[in-house]
Amino acid sequence: MTDGRSNWTKEEIDLVVSLRTQGHAWRAIARKLGRSDTMCRFQYERYTGEKVSGDSCLPHKSAAETSPQLKVSDIRAERAPNSEPLPIGHPVIMKGLWNGLERWRDSTDIDQ
């Protein structure tokens, strides 16, 4: 399967490498270039010599470059001091409620 274009310019490859090193996902890079994410990843691997698989594997940084990992418990949603809670029936609340009910239903389903 091809994108309809076979030749990659030096600028496109440099842009792929630059965006990926900044931490952008393959899909976002592909959308920016109008190419497939697989081909962008292939060109990145060809240019850098690194083997990469999927979005979860961003280029590795040395231990000196990495910041301490935040835990989920360290991250708190911050609200503006004068903000009001969302009203009952708000789409965000209803979606959360519905998703919670679906998970609860799936976890309690017992085959009879």
URPE-V190942 format. One record per backbone hydrogen bond with DSSP energy under -1.0 kcal/mol. CO is the residue of the C=O (numbers start at 1). NH is the residue of the N-H. If there is no record, write none. Layout:
[[CO NH] [CO NH]]
This chain:
[[9 13] [10 14] [11 15] [12 16] [13 17] [14 18] [15 19] [16 20] [17 21] [18 22] [19 24] [20 23] [25 29] [26 30] [27 31] [28 32] [29 33] [30 34] [30 35] [36 40] [37 41] [38 42] [39 43] [40 44] [41 45] [42 46] [43 47] [44 48] [45 49] [62 66] [71 74] [80 83] [87 90] [90 94] [91 95] [92 96] [93 97] [94 98] [95 99] [96 100] [97 101] [98 102] [99 103] [100 104] [101 105] [102 106] [103 107] [104 108] [105 109]]
